[in-house]
Amino acid sequence: EIDNFIEIDHYDEATGEIWDAKMYSPGNLPDIFQIRSYSSLVEAGSFVDDAGVLKRATDVNYVFSEELAAQQAKAYLEIEGVSLWFIDDVGNLKKLN
């Protein structure tokens, strides 16, 4: 159980996925505490939201504002089992392979 409050950018009720937007420029990395906190929610399979409602947690998705930033964060984030996405040049959401 996590005793700290974790602010989630977006939670998908239908899938149980946690989404976090990172508008970082290349070379900047997300906070490791946040990454590990999200990962621990998925490991536990659920969390209790701020209203006291039990929610399932199935995956963590980080969305970067550009492909280069997502590529540079890939090794850092994949260790924690998160999925990486980026916004392409025409505004489409794409999963980083």
KOLRO-747566 format. One record per residue (C-alpha): z, x, y; residue in one letter. Coordinates in Angstrom, 3 decimals, padded with zeros to 6 digits, always signed. Example, Ala and Ser with C-alpha at 12.3 -4.5 7.8 and 13.67 -1.06 7.14 Angstrom:
2
          z          x          y   aa
   +007.800   +012.300   -004.500    A
   +007.140   +013.670   -001.060    S
end
This chain:
97
          z          x          y   aa
   +000.000   +000.000   +000.000    E
   -000.803   +001.251   +003.488    I
   +001.907   +000.841   +006.095    D
   -000.343   +001.562   +009.082    N
   -002.499   -000.940   +010.908    F
   -006.197   -000.240   +010.393    I
   -008.638   -001.760   +012.835    E
   -011.841   -002.731   +011.027    I
   -015.032   -003.108   +013.090    D
   -016.481   -005.739   +010.761    H
   -015.381   -007.269   +007.470    Y
   -017.933   -009.183   +005.389    D
   -016.087   -012.138   +003.835    E
   -018.854   -012.808   +001.297    A
   -019.056   -009.278   -000.123    T
   -015.659   -007.750   +000.681    G
   -017.380   -004.872   +002.461    E
   -015.842   -002.997   +005.376    I
   -018.288   -001.912   +008.089    W
   -017.576   +000.643   +010.793    D
   -019.980   +001.544   +013.596    A
   -020.168   +005.180   +014.675    K
   -022.080   +005.784   +017.852    M
   -021.638   +009.524   +017.505    Y
   -024.105   +012.122   +018.551    S
   -025.070   +014.668   +015.904    P
   -022.292   +017.103   +015.085    G
   -019.405   +014.684   +015.638    N
   -017.553   +013.366   +012.591    L
   -015.385   +010.287   +012.063    P
   -011.626   +010.672   +011.817    D
   -010.567   +011.713   +008.293    I
   -007.450   +009.506   +008.471    F
   -009.636   +006.442   +009.049    Q
   -012.008   +007.386   +006.239    I
   -009.196   +007.903   +003.755    R
   -007.455   +004.724   +004.884    S
   -010.609   +002.682   +004.286    Y
   -011.169   +004.394   +000.934    S
   -007.621   +003.590   -000.161    S
   -008.257   -000.103   +000.571    L
   -011.267   -000.041   -001.746    V
   -009.310   +001.867   -004.401    E
   -006.603   -000.805   -004.227    A
   -009.275   -003.509   -004.362    G
   -007.683   -005.543   -001.582    S
   -005.685   -005.530   +001.648    F
   -003.698   -007.976   +003.739    V
   -005.233   -008.740   +007.135    D
   -003.269   -009.156   +010.388    D
   -002.914   -012.902   +009.670    A
   -001.285   -012.176   +006.307    G
   -004.345   -013.188   +004.261    V
   -005.205   -011.175   +001.145    L
   -008.798   -009.885   +001.344    K
   -010.764   -008.064   -001.315    R
   -012.182   -004.626   -000.492    A
   -015.317   -003.575   -002.363    T
   -017.061   -000.905   -000.263    D
   -016.913   +001.011   +002.991    V
   -020.069   +001.334   +005.104    N
   -020.442   +003.625   +008.104    Y
   -023.326   +002.867   +010.479    V
   -024.492   +005.693   +012.728    F
   -026.536   +005.280   +015.868    S
   -029.140   +007.758   +014.668    E
   -030.353   +009.253   +011.401    E
   -029.488   +012.869   +012.270    L
   -025.835   +011.987   +012.890    A
   -025.684   +010.162   +009.531    A
   -027.304   +013.110   +007.737    Q
   -024.843   +015.566   +009.259    Q
   -021.884   +013.416   +008.196    A
   -023.224   +012.826   +004.671    K
   -021.343   +015.551   +002.753    A
   -018.167   +014.843   +004.709    Y
   -018.247   +011.108   +003.973    L
   -019.745   +010.928   +000.477    E
   -016.704   +012.730   -000.932    I
   -014.696   +009.653   +000.050    E
   -017.192   +007.291   -001.623    G
   -018.483   +005.525   +001.472    V
   -022.036   +004.292   +002.079    S
   -023.977   +005.669   +005.033    L
   -026.385   +003.728   +007.220    W
   -028.235   +004.455   +010.452    F
   -030.246   +002.638   +013.087    I
   -033.840   +003.836   +013.099    D
   -036.045   +004.367   +016.163    D
   -037.155   +000.723   +016.232    V
   -033.676   -000.755   +015.748    G
   -033.687   -001.407   +011.986    N
   -030.626   -000.807   +009.812    L
   -031.461   +001.689   +007.042    K
   -029.376   +003.109   +004.224    K
   -029.255   +006.894   +004.104    L
   -030.310   +008.166   +000.678    N
end
